[in-house]
Amino acid sequence: MAKYMFQGSYTQAGVAGLLKEGGSRRREALTETIEGAGGTVETLYFAFGDGDVVIIADMPDDASATAVSLRISSSGVFSFKTVVLVTPETVDEASKKEVSYRPPGA
């Protein structure tokens, strides 16, 4: 399974729903959504700053992660961003691969 970071921000209506339900119930709902797509939640935090929620999850594939992101974003009460996370070992493997690249204007 691949690891993903889901980040999101609530709209005004989303914040009203969060105030009504509380953080623990929202965690349960988001966990159910991710597990329903075949994933597992490693951790979920509420946050200050650019985003309101950060979730680290293992997902079976990109399509499953995309399905979660689309489903949650379609609610209209949550703006969602998905980031694929890469292990240090994957970076080690990638750094050994030869890739041809020409910078702009070169």
Secondary structure by P-SEA (a helix, b strand, c coil): cbbbbbbbcccaaaaaaaaaccaaaaaaaaaaaaaaacccccccccccccccbbbbbbbccaaaaaaaaaaaaacccbbbbbbbbbcaaaaaaaaabbbbbbcccc
